[in-house]
Amino acid sequence: MIIAIGSDHAGFTRKQEILEHLQVQGHVVNDLGTYSKDSMDYPDVAVEVAKQVASKEVERGILVCGSGIGVSIVANKTEGVRAANCVNEEMASLSRQHNDANVLALGERLVDTKIALSMVDIFLSTPFEGGRHQLRVDKIHDLTGR
């Protein structure tokens, strides 16, 4: 799978762990930054990941900041993106099953490495159920367009 990943300074360590995890699994990963713990503005990276997902340059996106909140807000401003800020495996699974989320957002301060890697695996492997859920996803996109 081709995946875009990005973080701000507060999510840098977890992003690096996820990046390595994905590469070991054989995924192609576009690392869009940040590349250090130096302070930076999370919207700059989140919008780049969201653009790659929206354009279908990549199949999924992963964003990490301190809480996951800021990057998810930014990503969801991009037409065609459904970013889910998750803190546990069940949320990661449901975000795919019911919402067809295409960006996983998580917070380094809230999710330890083991849970984060498990959430990533679940997010990437769980299919969208479609059916009644597709109708709801369509309503979401009717608000802003596809």
N, C-alpha and C positions, 0 to 999 in steps of 0.2 A: 504494500500500500504506500502511496505517496502522501506525506503528512507535512504540514507547515507547523512550526513550533516557535513560540516567542515568549518573552518574559520581560518584566522590568527588573530593577536591581533587587527588589525584595523577593523575587521569585527565581533569581538566577541559579542558585544552588539546586533547587528542585528541577528546574528546566534542564540543567546539565545531566542530572541523574536520569531523567526521562529520555533525553536525547540518546544517551549511551544505551539504555535499555532497548529503545526502538531500533537502533542500529544493529545491536547484537541479534535482534530478531529478524533482521534482513529488510526492514522498511527503508525506503528512501525518505530522508528527512531534510526539509528546507529549514535551516536554522536562521531565523530572521532577527535574532538578537534578543536581548542585549548580550554583550559579550564580556561583561564584568559586573562587579557589585557597585560600580560608580552610579550615583544617582542619575536617573533619567525619567522621562515622562512616559508612563505606560501607554497612553493613547497612540504614540508613534509606532510602537511595535504591534499593538493589538489591531490597528487598522490594516497593517500590512498582511498579517495572518488572515484576517477576515476577507480581504480582497482576493487572496489566492484561493480561498475556499469558495467564495462567490463566483469567481471566474472559472471554477472547476480545474484550475491548474493543479490543485491537490484534492485528495478525496476527503480529508478531514484536517482539522486544526486543533492545536492544543496551546492554551495560554496559561501562564502562571504569573501571579503577582502575590502580594502579601496575603490578601483575603480571597482573591478570585473575583471580587465584586467589580472593581474598576474595569478590568479587561473584558469581562462579560458584557458590561454596559456598552463599551465601545464597539465590540464585535457585533452586538445586536443592532447597532445603528446602520450596518451594512446590509443592503438589500440581498435577500437570499440566504442570510446567515441565521442559524438558530444555535446560539451559544448557551450552554447550560453550566452554571456554576454549581459544582458538586462537591460534597464533603464526605461521601461514603460510596461504597460499591453499589448499593441499591439505587441511589440517585443516578449514578453513571449508567446503570442498566436501563432504568426507566426513561432516562433522557433519550436513549436510542429507541427503545421499544415503542414509546408513546409519542415522542416529540420529534423523532428523526433528527435529533441534534447533530450538527455537523462540526461544532467546535466544543471542546471540553475546556472549561475554565476551572482552575483550582487555586487554592491559597496555600503558599508554603508555610505560613504561620498556623494554619488550621489542619493540614493533612500531612502526616508523616510519610517518609519515603515508601515504606512497605505498602501502605494503603494507596498512595498516589500511583504507584506502578500497577497495582491490582486494578485500580479504577481505569487507568489507561488501557490495559488489556481488555477489560470488559467493554469499554467504550468502543474500541476498535473491532471487537468480535461480535457484538450484539446487533442483530438485524432489527430493522424497523418493522413493526407488525402491520402497518397499513390499515386497511378497513376503516372503521369508525375514526381511527386516529388520523388517517389521511385527511378526512373532512375537517378536522380541527386544525391541522397544519395548514391546510389551504386557507382557512379563515384567518390565521395569523398573517399569512402573506397577503391576503386581500387588504389588510390594513396599510401596507406600505408598498405593495407590488412585489414582483419576483425579481 
